[in-house]
């Protein structure tokens, strides 16, 4: 794979790359070069590897506002002189989405580069060193229009797993949640079923509390909101002073901010967090503190600790990164770390087709017995706790049926691969909203859904 940067390029951003190539080979030559890159960077064999070796169910695809079609998206921005280069970019993105979808891999579109930049880093599209999305009304408005376009286009056929509004928003950036509100309202008016991902702005607790309010069962038809947080141990003085063993132990405790916030969307709303970026990288200072343990073993322990924790507590996790100039990428490389066993998929994605078939049949045969037992236990419990109470226990049974069937649908799936409901809290929210129940004994329906999902997992032994 050739580098996106010609020799002598000044800067490390997308803008630096396109400017350097245009200076060297002109607009037409650069357009041809970039389109060739987009068409060939992800081969069919590579998608097969994602599906069959890495067991990926979703990828996070970083794009820029300049990748959207039409001059309206670059007018008045640093990319305006190079708009012609990107006229085919969105079609290439749509093509990739469709190719991945054909292999049962979803795509989270990540607006990594926004007008002005959501952060001051070069991965926001330029080397300006400034985050000018937040303080500029034109940039903010253009960012909303980008979200609207993607919502319209994906509803028209380019189906995606979700839309991330911004990557790594600056700490305490100006009116961030106000802009999130604008984007969510704009997208919800087009497709309220499209999951929206927000950056936590490096303050996960605050983002969780905000998202609980957005994900209420009482909200008007509105997109479900997911919080994106990133975990790295390679950039701060504090992390540099830690041993690998300390970092590995710390990785196994992440996402504790969710404790006590899940389990009742009826009372609290729903919260779902993804780990949008992580790696197996530590500083050389940390590796040097590893004692007699070989670095390769520490890397493997680090990756596996993260894999286990994020699979347990997150709605999804996305290693940074898969494709780069310096493949396979060492501790930054998803391919390298998957193939050496550092990053591991959930056990249920490694089941053989025969094992899955047996588990599916077992769950089908046990369904009625498990439902009867669950409802009986539920009714007996509440009769014991509150013998004079009047309850609508039929809501619990109805919820159980919904939950068991949903868990079955995920596990059998298209091209059956043994999938589970990854974003449980948002799925329960979806089912409660669709039920039409509000107040009263809605909580019985919700708890029934959760119990049905739980019982299906018990039936298949996973």
C-alpha positions in Angstrom: 0.0 0.0 0.0 1.5 3.4 -1.0 1.5 6.3 1.4 -1.2 9.0 1.2 1.7 11.5 1.6 4.1 12.3 -1.2 7.7 12.9 -0.3 8.2 16.4 1.0 4.6 16.9 2.2 4.4 19.7 4.8 2.1 18.5 7.5 0.5 15.2 8.6 -3.2 15.9 7.9 -5.6 15.1 5.1 -5.3 18.7 3.9 -1.5 18.5 3.8 -1.8 15.3 1.8 -4.2 16.6 -0.8 -2.4 19.9 -1.2 1.0 18.2 -1.7 -0.4 15.8 -4.3 -2.2 18.6 -6.2 1.1 20.6 -6.2 2.9 17.6 -7.6 0.4 16.0 -10.1 -2.5 18.5 -10.4 -6.2 18.2 -9.5 -7.0 15.5 -12.1 -4.0 13.4 -11.2 -4.7 13.6 -7.5 -8.4 12.7 -8.0 -7.4 9.6 -10.0 -4.8 8.7 -7.4 -7.2 9.1 -4.4 -10.0 7.2 -6.2 -7.7 4.3 -7.0 -6.7 4.2 -3.3 -10.3 4.2 -2.1 -11.2 1.4 -4.5 -8.3 -0.8 -3.6 -7.5 -0.2 0.1 -10.1 -2.8 1.3 -10.0 -6.0 -0.8 -12.5 -8.8 -0.7 -9.9 -10.9 1.0 -9.5 -8.3 3.7 -13.2 -8.3 4.3 -13.1 -12.0 4.6 -10.4 -11.7 7.2 -12.5 -9.2 9.2 -15.4 -11.7 9.1 -13.7 -15.1 9.5 -10.6 -14.4 11.5 -11.2 -11.2 13.5 -15.0 -12.0 13.9 -15.9 -8.4 13.4 -19.6 -7.5 13.5 -19.1 -3.7 13.0 -16.3 -1.3 11.9 -15.9 2.3 12.8 -15.2 4.2 9.5 -13.6 7.7 9.9 -14.6 10.2 7.2 -14.3 13.9 6.7 -16.9 16.5 5.8 -15.1 16.9 2.5 -16.0 13.3 1.6 -19.6 14.3 1.2 -20.8 15.1 -2.4 -21.3 18.6 -3.7 -19.5 21.9 -3.3 -21.9 23.0 -0.4 -19.9 20.8 2.0 -16.5 22.5 1.3 -17.5 26.0 0.3 -15.7 28.5 2.6 -13.5 25.8 4.1 -9.8 25.0 3.5 -10.9 22.1 1.3 -12.8 24.3 -1.2 -9.9 24.4 -3.7 -9.7 20.6 -3.6 -13.4 19.8 -3.8 -13.1 18.2 -7.2 -10.7 15.6 -5.8 -13.4 14.2 -3.5 -16.4 14.1 -5.8 -16.2 10.3 -5.9 -15.5 9.8 -2.2 -19.0 9.3 -0.9 -19.8 6.7 -3.6 -16.7 4.8 -2.6 -17.9 5.0 1.0 -21.4 3.7 0.0 -19.8 0.9 -1.9 -17.7 -0.2 1.0 -20.8 -0.1 3.3 -22.6 -2.4 0.9 -19.7 -4.8 0.5 -19.3 -5.1 4.3 -23.0 -5.5 4.8 -23.0 -8.4 2.4 -20.8 -10.1 4.9 -23.0 -9.1 7.9 -20.6 -6.4 9.0 -22.1 -3.1 10.0 -20.5 0.3 9.6 -20.5 3.1 12.1 -19.9 6.3 10.2 -17.5 8.5 12.2 -17.4 12.2 11.3 -13.8 12.3 12.3 -13.0 15.6 10.5 -15.6 18.3 10.9 -15.5 21.9 9.6 -13.0 23.8 11.7 -12.1 20.7 13.7 -13.8 19.1 16.7 -10.3 19.0 18.3 -6.9 20.6 17.5 -5.2 17.4 16.3 -4.2 16.7 12.7 -6.8 13.9 12.4 -9.4 16.6 12.4 -8.4 17.2 8.8 -5.9 20.1 9.0 -2.7 21.0 10.9 -4.2 24.3 12.1 -3.7 23.3 15.7 -7.1 24.8 16.6 -10.6 23.3 17.3 -12.8 25.8 15.5 -16.0 23.9 15.1 -17.3 25.0 18.5 -16.9 28.8 18.3 -17.9 29.3 14.7 -21.6 29.4 13.8 -20.9 28.6 10.1 -18.9 25.6 11.0 -21.5 24.4 13.5 -24.3 24.8 10.9 -22.3 23.0 8.3 -21.6 20.2 10.7 -25.4 19.8 11.2 -25.9 19.8 7.5 -23.4 17.0 7.1 -25.4 14.9 9.6 -28.6 15.6 7.8 -27.1 14.5 4.5 -25.8 11.2 5.9 -29.2 10.6 7.6 -31.1 11.2 4.3 -28.7 9.1 2.2 -28.5 6.2 4.6 -32.2 6.0 4.9 -32.4 5.9 1.1 -30.3 2.7 1.0 -26.8 3.0 2.4 -27.8 1.4 5.7 -25.4 2.0 8.6 -25.0 0.9 12.2 -24.9 4.5 13.5 -23.6 8.0 13.0 -20.9 9.5 15.2 -21.2 13.3 15.3 -17.6 14.1 16.2 -14.4 12.4 17.2 -12.6 13.3 20.4 -14.3 16.6 21.2 -12.1 18.9 23.1 -12.3 19.0 26.9 -14.9 21.4 28.0 -15.5 22.8 24.5 -17.9 25.6 24.1 -21.6 24.7 23.8 -20.9 21.1 22.9 -24.1 19.6 24.2 -26.1 22.4 22.6 -24.6 21.3 19.2 -25.3 17.7 20.0 -28.9 18.7 20.6 -29.1 20.4 17.2 -27.6 17.4 15.4 -29.9 14.9 17.1 -33.0 17.0 16.5 -32.0 17.3 12.8 -31.3 13.6 12.3 -34.4 12.5 14.3 -36.6 14.5 12.0 -35.3 12.4 9.1 -34.7 9.0 10.8 -35.4 8.6 14.5 -34.2 5.0 14.4 -30.6 5.9 13.5 -28.3 5.4 16.5 -26.3 8.6 17.2 -22.9 8.4 18.8 -21.5 11.4 20.7 -17.9 12.0 22.0 -17.7 12.1 25.8 -15.3 15.1 25.5 -13.0 13.3 27.9 -15.6 13.5 30.6 -17.4 10.1 30.6 -19.5 10.7 33.8 -21.0 13.9 32.4 -21.7 12.3 29.0 -23.4 9.3 30.7 -25.7 11.6 32.7 -26.6 13.7 29.7 -27.4 10.6 27.6 -29.7 9.1 30.2 -31.9 12.2 29.8 -31.9 11.9 26.0 -32.7 8.2 26.1 -35.9 8.5 28.1 -39.0 6.3 27.3 -41.0 9.5 27.3 -39.0 11.3 24.6 -40.6 12.2 21.3 -39.5 10.0 18.4 -35.8 10.5 18.7 -32.5 8.8 17.8 -31.0 6.6 20.5 -27.8 8.2 21.8 -24.6 6.3 22.5 -21.5 7.7 24.3 -18.1 7.1 22.8 -15.0 7.1 25.1 -11.4 6.3 24.2 -8.8 4.6 26.3 -5.1 5.0 25.8 -2.1 4.6 28.1 0.6 6.1 25.9 0.4 9.9 26.1 0.6 11.2 29.7 3.3 11.6 32.3 1.2 9.7 34.7 0.9 6.7 32.5 4.6 6.8 31.6 5.3 6.3 35.3 3.2 3.1 35.5 4.4 -0.5 35.0 2.8 -2.6 32.4 1.3 -4.7 35.1 -0.4 -1.7 36.7 -1.8 -0.6 33.4 -3.1 -4.1 32.6 -4.9 -4.2 36.0 -6.3 -0.7 35.4 -7.6 -1.7 32.0 -9.7 -4.4 33.7 -11.5 -1.8 35.8 -12.6 0.7 33.1 -16.2 1.8 32.5 -17.0 1.7 36.2 -19.0 5.0 35.6 -21.8 2.7 34.3 -22.2 1.0 37.7 -25.7 1.7 39.0 -26.8 3.4 35.8 -28.1 0.4 33.9 -31.0 -2.0 34.4 -34.1 0.2 34.4 -34.8 2.4 31.4 -38.3 3.0 32.8 -36.8 4.8 35.9 -33.6 6.2 34.7 -33.5 6.2 30.9 -30.9 4.1 28.9 -27.2 4.5 28.8 -24.8 2.7 26.3 -21.1 3.4 26.0 -18.7 2.2 23.2 -15.0 2.2 23.4 -14.4 3.9 20.1 -10.6 3.7 20.2 -8.1 1.7 22.1 -4.7 0.0 21.3 -2.0 -2.2 22.8 0.4 0.7 23.0 2.3 1.7 26.1 5.3 4.1 26.4 8.8 2.8 26.2 9.2 3.9 29.8 6.4 1.6 30.9 7.7 -1.4 28.9 11.1 -0.9 30.6 9.3 -1.3 33.9 8.0 -4.8 33.0 10.6 -6.8 34.9 11.5 -10.2 33.7 8.2 -10.7 31.8 8.8 -10.6 28.0 7.2 -7.6 26.2 5.3 -9.9 23.9 3.6 -11.6 26.8 2.7 -8.2 28.4 1.2 -7.0 25.2 -0.9 -10.1 25.0 -2.1 -9.7 28.6 -2.9 -6.0 28.0 -4.9 -6.7 24.8 -6.8 -9.6 26.4 -7.6 -7.6 29.5 -9.1 -4.9 27.4 -10.9 -7.4 25.2 -12.6 -9.1 28.1 -13.5 -5.8 29.9 -14.9 -4.0 26.9 -16.9 -7.1 25.8 -18.3 -7.3 29.4 -19.2 -3.6 29.9 -19.3 -1.7 26.6 -21.8 -1.8 23.8 -18.9 -2.4 21.4 -15.2 -1.7 21.0 -13.1 -0.6 18.1 -9.3 -1.1 18.0 -7.3 1.8 16.5 -6.4 0.9 13.8 -6.8 -1.6 11.0 -5.3 0.2 7.9 -2.2 2.3 8.0 1.0 3.0 6.0 3.1 0.8 8.2 1.1 -2.5 8.2 0.8 -4.7 10.2 1.2 -1.9 12.7 2.7 -3.4 15.8 0.8 -2.5 19.0 -1.3 0.0 16.9 -2.2 -2.7 14.4 -5.6 -4.5 14.7 -4.4 -7.2 12.2 -1.1 -7.8 14.1 -2.7 -7.9 17.5 -5.6 -10.2 16.4 -3.3 -12.7 14.7 -1.0 -12.9 17.7 -3.9 -13.5 20.1 -3.7 -10.1 22.0 -7.1 -9.0 20.8 -9.7 -11.8 21.0 -13.4 -11.9 20.0 -16.1 -13.1 22.3 -16.2 -16.9 22.7 -19.7 -17.2 21.2 -18.4 -15.9 17.9 -16.0 -18.9 17.7 -18.7 -21.5 17.8 -18.9 -24.1 15.0 -22.0 -24.2 12.8 -22.9 -27.6 14.3 -22.6 -26.2 17.9 -24.8 -23.2 17.1 -27.4 -25.4 15.5 -27.6 -27.6 18.5 -27.9 -24.6 20.8 -30.6 -23.1 18.7 -32.6 -26.3 18.8 -32.2 -26.6 22.5 -33.4 -23.0 23.1 -36.4 -23.7 20.9 -37.4 -26.8 22.8 -36.9 -25.2 26.2 -38.8 -22.0 25.4 -42.3 -22.8 26.8 -40.9 -24.4 29.9 -38.6 -21.5 30.7 -41.4 -19.0 30.1 -43.8 -20.8 32.4 -41.1 -21.0 35.1 -40.1 -17.3 34.8 -43.7 -16.1 35.0 -44.5 -18.4 37.9 -41.4 -17.3 39.8 -42.3 -13.6 39.1 -45.9 -13.9 40.2 -45.0 -15.9 43.3 -42.4 -13.3 44.3 -44.8 -10.4 44.1 -47.6 -12.3 45.9 -45.2 -12.9 48.7 -43.9 -9.4 48.9 -47.2 -7.6 48.3 -50.1 -10.1 48.7 -52.8 -7.4 48.4 -51.2 -5.6 45.4 -52.8 -5.5 42.0 -50.3 -6.1 39.2 -50.5 -6.5 35.5 -48.4 -9.6 35.3 -49.4 -10.2 31.7 -47.0 -7.3 30.8 -44.1 -9.3 32.3 -45.1 -12.4 30.2 -45.4 -10.3 27.1 -42.0 -8.7 27.7 -40.5 -12.1 28.3 -41.8 -13.4 24.9 -40.3 -10.3 23.2 -36.9 -10.7 24.9 -36.6 -14.4 24.2 -37.5 -14.0 20.5 -35.1 -11.0 20.1 -32.2 -12.9 21.6 -33.1 -15.9 19.3 -33.2 -13.6 16.3 -29.7 -12.2 17.1 -28.2 -15.6 17.8 -29.6 -17.2 14.6 -29.1 -14.1 12.6 -28.5 -13.7 8.9 -25.8 -16.2 7.9 -26.0 -17.4 11.4 -22.9 -16.4 13.3 -24.0 -16.6 17.0 -24.5 -12.9 17.5 -25.7 -11.5 20.8 -27.6 -8.2 21.6 -24.6 -6.0 22.0 -26.3 -2.8 23.1 -28.7 -4.3 25.6 -29.8 -1.1 27.3 -30.7 0.6 24.0 -32.4 -2.5 22.7 -34.6 -2.6 25.9 -35.4 1.1 25.4 -36.4 0.4 21.8 -38.8 -2.4 22.9 -40.3 -0.3 25.7 -40.9 2.7 23.4 -42.4 0.4 20.8 -44.7 -1.2 23.3 -46.7 2.0 23.8 -46.7 1.5 27.6 -45.9 4.5 29.8 -46.0 4.8 33.5 -47.9 2.3 35.6 -46.7 -1.2 35.2 -44.4 -0.5 32.2 -41.5 -1.7 34.5 -43.0 -5.2 34.4 -42.8 -5.3 30.6 -39.2 -4.1 30.8 -38.1 -6.6 33.3 -39.9 -9.3 31.3 -37.8 -8.3 28.2 -34.6 -8.5 30.2 -35.5 -11.9 31.7 -36.4 -13.3 28.3 -33.0 -12.3 26.9 -31.3 -13.7 30.0 -33.2 -17.0 29.8 -32.3 -17.4 26.1 -28.6 -17.0 27.0 -29.0 -19.6 29.7 -30.8 -22.0 27.3 -27.9 -21.9 24.9 -25.3 -22.0 27.7 -23.6 -18.8 26.7 
